[in-house]
Amino acid sequence: MDKPRASVVVLTLNSAACVERCLRSLQRQTLQDFEVLIVDPGSTDNTRAIVDTFDARFKWLELPKSDMGAARNHGMRHSQGEFICFLDSDDFYLPGNLERQVSYLQEHTVDVTYCSAWHFRTGHAERVGLKKLSAQPELLKDYVEGRNHNLNTMCMRRRVWESGFAFGEGERGRYGEEWSLQLRMAQGGVRMAFRPEPLAVVEIRPDSHTLWSRQWKMKQQALGEIEQVASLLTPAQRTTVNVSRILDEFRRKLTVALLLAGRTQEAKQTATSITDPTLARKAARLVAFCRWLPHALVSRLLRVVWLWRQNRSFDWHATPSALRAEFAAVQGGGRH
């Protein structure tokens, strides 16, 4: 039996409300030579029953109680395609995604390609946003600063996985695993390219894994990851990356996330570890200010600022008619 050209790893967990939309978008691909590895850690709804209505290219894999990193690695381990892509069950591809991504890799000497993606907030599909080009990582220092491409936009050659680049697992597989992988690929010299063509649609959900209560864990783990990567940078890489400044910026972000979670004492300790005098003063003032306010009010204020900054990283538009038509074509039990 011939191996498929492309493999798509899809993660599910109680995804009955949206998985049909995701898989229908794969059925509509202009490149049909693919397989889909659906990895599930233990859904208790009818996700499996929905997946079973699709053809034999859609393969169900179970990995009980797995984190996202382990689940994606499990999918890649069972994949056969020359090219590997990723898709979350609440997101979907536009019809030309696989064909355009695979063709680009075949025509250029790069190992990983990223496209752009339309983003919309749950219940508000009438407006969509594209991440600003200035927010898209390009150089090693961009990844070290914490930027990454949305995993739904990534397509890589199989040899990248076979050369040892995999997602973190355990705690490292629960928070920021896609950023960590892209950071390590950038540091390891993997050739990557970004194209601003939107070929995926990402739903920004209020109940996503980036819940407010988990932000401090994500930032804490990211800080540790940066410290580890910084110790491995070559002298040439260090000249282009201001490691000290970046570490301080991550400490500042961790301070804010800890305040958001009501962990004031830990926020104070983190703020005192900032070495840059200006950033340290700002962080200390923020901690002092928040200690005199009710946590509910602090949390509300910080969330407003957080969402405002997130919105500023996108260019928002009324949903184009062609995209509205694609929403209608793939809709089947999902919400938008």
URMOQUI-V281392 format. One record per residue. N is the residue number from 0. SS is DSSP state (alpha for helix, beta for strand, coil for the rest). PHI is phi as a letter, one per 30 degrees, with the letter a starting at -180 (none if undefined). Layout:
n:N ss:SS phi:PHI
n:N ss:SS phi:PHI
This chain:
n:0 ss:coil phi:none
n:1 ss:coil phi:d
n:2 ss:coil phi:d
n:3 ss:coil phi:d
n:4 ss:coil phi:d
n:5 ss:beta phi:b
n:6 ss:beta phi:c
n:7 ss:beta phi:c
n:8 ss:beta phi:c
n:9 ss:beta phi:c
n:10 ss:beta phi:c
n:11 ss:beta phi:b
n:12 ss:coil phi:a
n:13 ss:coil phi:h
n:14 ss:coil phi:c
n:15 ss:coil phi:e
n:16 ss:coil phi:d
n:17 ss:coil phi:b
n:18 ss:alpha phi:d
n:19 ss:alpha phi:d
n:20 ss:alpha phi:e
n:21 ss:alpha phi:e
n:22 ss:alpha phi:d
n:23 ss:alpha phi:d
n:24 ss:alpha phi:d
n:25 ss:alpha phi:d
n:26 ss:alpha phi:d
n:27 ss:coil phi:d
n:28 ss:coil phi:d
n:29 ss:coil phi:d
n:30 ss:coil phi:c
n:31 ss:coil phi:c
n:32 ss:coil phi:d
n:33 ss:beta phi:b
n:34 ss:beta phi:b
n:35 ss:beta phi:b
n:36 ss:beta phi:c
n:37 ss:beta phi:c
n:38 ss:beta phi:c
n:39 ss:beta phi:b
n:40 ss:coil phi:d
n:41 ss:coil phi:k
n:42 ss:coil phi:d
n:43 ss:coil phi:c
n:44 ss:coil phi:c
n:45 ss:coil phi:c
n:46 ss:alpha phi:e
n:47 ss:alpha phi:d
n:48 ss:alpha phi:d
n:49 ss:alpha phi:d
n:50 ss:alpha phi:e
n:51 ss:coil phi:d
n:52 ss:coil phi:d
n:53 ss:coil phi:c
n:54 ss:coil phi:d
n:55 ss:coil phi:d
n:56 ss:coil phi:d
n:57 ss:beta phi:c
n:58 ss:beta phi:c
n:59 ss:beta phi:d
n:60 ss:beta phi:b
n:61 ss:beta phi:c
n:62 ss:coil phi:b
n:63 ss:coil phi:e
n:64 ss:coil phi:h
n:65 ss:coil phi:d
n:66 ss:coil phi:d
n:67 ss:alpha phi:d
n:68 ss:alpha phi:d
n:69 ss:alpha phi:d
n:70 ss:alpha phi:d
n:71 ss:alpha phi:d
n:72 ss:alpha phi:d
n:73 ss:alpha phi:d
n:74 ss:alpha phi:d
n:75 ss:alpha phi:d
n:76 ss:alpha phi:d
n:77 ss:coil phi:c
n:78 ss:coil phi:d
n:79 ss:coil phi:b
n:80 ss:coil phi:d
n:81 ss:coil phi:d
n:82 ss:beta phi:b
n:83 ss:beta phi:b
n:84 ss:beta phi:b
n:85 ss:beta phi:b
n:86 ss:beta phi:a
n:87 ss:beta phi:d
n:88 ss:coil phi:d
n:89 ss:coil phi:c
n:90 ss:coil phi:b
n:91 ss:beta phi:a
n:92 ss:beta phi:c
n:93 ss:coil phi:d
n:94 ss:coil phi:e
n:95 ss:coil phi:c
n:96 ss:alpha phi:e
n:97 ss:alpha phi:d
n:98 ss:alpha phi:d
n:99 ss:alpha phi:d
n:100 ss:alpha phi:d
n:101 ss:alpha phi:d
n:102 ss:alpha phi:d
n:103 ss:alpha phi:d
n:104 ss:alpha phi:d
n:105 ss:alpha phi:d
n:106 ss:alpha phi:c
n:107 ss:coil phi:b
n:108 ss:coil phi:c
n:109 ss:coil phi:b
n:110 ss:coil phi:c
n:111 ss:beta phi:b
n:112 ss:beta phi:b
n:113 ss:beta phi:b
n:114 ss:beta phi:c
n:115 ss:beta phi:d
n:116 ss:beta phi:b
n:117 ss:beta phi:d
n:118 ss:beta phi:c
n:119 ss:beta phi:b
n:120 ss:beta phi:c
n:121 ss:coil phi:e
n:122 ss:coil phi:i
n:123 ss:beta phi:b
n:124 ss:beta phi:d
n:125 ss:beta phi:d
n:126 ss:beta phi:b
n:127 ss:beta phi:b
n:128 ss:beta phi:b
n:129 ss:beta phi:c
n:130 ss:beta phi:d
n:131 ss:coil phi:d
n:132 ss:alpha phi:e
n:133 ss:alpha phi:d
n:134 ss:alpha phi:c
n:135 ss:coil phi:d
n:136 ss:coil phi:d
n:137 ss:coil phi:b
n:138 ss:coil phi:c
n:139 ss:alpha phi:e
n:140 ss:alpha phi:d
n:141 ss:alpha phi:d
n:142 ss:alpha phi:d
n:143 ss:alpha phi:d
n:144 ss:coil phi:d
n:145 ss:coil phi:j
n:146 ss:coil phi:d
n:147 ss:coil phi:a
n:148 ss:coil phi:d
n:149 ss:coil phi:d
n:150 ss:alpha phi:d
n:151 ss:alpha phi:d
n:152 ss:alpha phi:c
n:153 ss:beta phi:c
n:154 ss:beta phi:b
n:155 ss:beta phi:b
n:156 ss:beta phi:d
n:157 ss:alpha phi:e
n:158 ss:alpha phi:d
n:159 ss:alpha phi:d
n:160 ss:alpha phi:d
n:161 ss:alpha phi:d
n:162 ss:coil phi:d
n:163 ss:coil phi:j
n:164 ss:coil phi:d
n:165 ss:coil phi:b
n:166 ss:coil phi:d
n:167 ss:coil phi:d
n:168 ss:coil phi:b
n:169 ss:alpha phi:i
n:170 ss:alpha phi:d
n:171 ss:alpha phi:d
n:172 ss:alpha phi:c
n:173 ss:coil phi:c
n:174 ss:coil phi:b
n:175 ss:coil phi:i
n:176 ss:alpha phi:d
n:177 ss:alpha phi:d
n:178 ss:alpha phi:d
n:179 ss:alpha phi:e
n:180 ss:alpha phi:d
n:181 ss:alpha phi:d
n:182 ss:alpha phi:d
n:183 ss:alpha phi:d
n:184 ss:alpha phi:d
n:185 ss:alpha phi:d
n:186 ss:alpha phi:d
n:187 ss:coil phi:d
n:188 ss:coil phi:i
n:189 ss:coil phi:d
n:190 ss:coil phi:d
n:191 ss:beta phi:b
n:192 ss:beta phi:b
n:193 ss:beta phi:c
n:194 ss:beta phi:b
n:195 ss:beta phi:d
n:196 ss:beta phi:d
n:197 ss:beta phi:d
n:198 ss:beta phi:b
n:199 ss:beta phi:b
n:200 ss:beta phi:b
n:201 ss:beta phi:c
n:202 ss:beta phi:c
n:203 ss:beta phi:c
n:204 ss:coil phi:c
n:205 ss:coil phi:d
n:206 ss:coil phi:c
n:207 ss:coil phi:d
n:208 ss:coil phi:d
n:209 ss:coil phi:c
n:210 ss:coil phi:e
n:211 ss:alpha phi:e
n:212 ss:alpha phi:d
n:213 ss:alpha phi:c
n:214 ss:alpha phi:e
n:215 ss:alpha phi:d
n:216 ss:alpha phi:d
n:217 ss:alpha phi:d
n:218 ss:alpha phi:d
n:219 ss:alpha phi:d
n:220 ss:alpha phi:d
n:221 ss:alpha phi:d
n:222 ss:alpha phi:d
n:223 ss:alpha phi:d
n:224 ss:alpha phi:d
n:225 ss:alpha phi:d
n:226 ss:alpha phi:d
n:227 ss:alpha phi:d
n:228 ss:alpha phi:d
n:229 ss:alpha phi:e
n:230 ss:alpha phi:d
n:231 ss:alpha phi:c
n:232 ss:coil phi:d
n:233 ss:coil phi:d
n:234 ss:alpha phi:e
n:235 ss:alpha phi:d
n:236 ss:alpha phi:d
n:237 ss:alpha phi:d
n:238 ss:alpha phi:d
n:239 ss:alpha phi:c
n:240 ss:coil phi:b
n:241 ss:coil phi:d
n:242 ss:alpha phi:d
n:243 ss:alpha phi:e
n:244 ss:alpha phi:d
n:245 ss:alpha phi:d
n:246 ss:alpha phi:d
n:247 ss:alpha phi:d
n:248 ss:alpha phi:d
n:249 ss:alpha phi:d
n:250 ss:alpha phi:d
n:251 ss:alpha phi:d
n:252 ss:alpha phi:d
n:253 ss:alpha phi:d
n:254 ss:alpha phi:e
n:255 ss:alpha phi:d
n:256 ss:alpha phi:d
n:257 ss:alpha phi:d
n:258 ss:alpha phi:d
n:259 ss:alpha phi:d
n:260 ss:coil phi:d
n:261 ss:coil phi:i
n:262 ss:coil phi:c
n:263 ss:alpha phi:d
n:264 ss:alpha phi:d
n:265 ss:alpha phi:d
n:266 ss:alpha phi:d
n:267 ss:alpha phi:d
n:268 ss:alpha phi:d
n:269 ss:alpha phi:d
n:270 ss:alpha phi:d
n:271 ss:alpha phi:d
n:272 ss:coil phi:d
n:273 ss:coil phi:d
n:274 ss:coil phi:c
n:275 ss:coil phi:d
n:276 ss:alpha phi:e
n:277 ss:alpha phi:d
n:278 ss:alpha phi:d
n:279 ss:alpha phi:d
n:280 ss:alpha phi:d
n:281 ss:alpha phi:d
n:282 ss:alpha phi:d
n:283 ss:alpha phi:d
n:284 ss:alpha phi:d
n:285 ss:alpha phi:d
n:286 ss:alpha phi:d
n:287 ss:alpha phi:d
n:288 ss:alpha phi:d
n:289 ss:alpha phi:d
n:290 ss:alpha phi:d
n:291 ss:coil phi:c
n:292 ss:coil phi:c
n:293 ss:coil phi:e
n:294 ss:alpha phi:e
n:295 ss:alpha phi:e
n:296 ss:alpha phi:d
n:297 ss:alpha phi:e
n:298 ss:alpha phi:d
n:299 ss:alpha phi:d
n:300 ss:alpha phi:d
n:301 ss:alpha phi:d
n:302 ss:alpha phi:d
n:303 ss:alpha phi:d
n:304 ss:alpha phi:d
n:305 ss:alpha phi:d
n:306 ss:alpha phi:d
n:307 ss:alpha phi:d
n:308 ss:alpha phi:d
n:309 ss:alpha phi:d
n:310 ss:alpha phi:d
n:311 ss:alpha phi:d
n:312 ss:coil phi:d
n:313 ss:beta phi:c
n:314 ss:beta phi:c
n:315 ss:beta phi:c
n:316 ss:beta phi:b
n:317 ss:beta phi:d
n:318 ss:coil phi:d
n:319 ss:coil phi:e
n:320 ss:alpha phi:d
n:321 ss:alpha phi:d
n:322 ss:alpha phi:d
n:323 ss:alpha phi:d
n:324 ss:alpha phi:d
n:325 ss:alpha phi:d
n:326 ss:alpha phi:e
n:327 ss:alpha phi:d
n:328 ss:alpha phi:d
n:329 ss:alpha phi:c
n:330 ss:coil phi:d
n:331 ss:coil phi:a
n:332 ss:coil phi:j
n:333 ss:coil phi:d
n:334 ss:coil phi:c
n:335 ss:coil phi:a
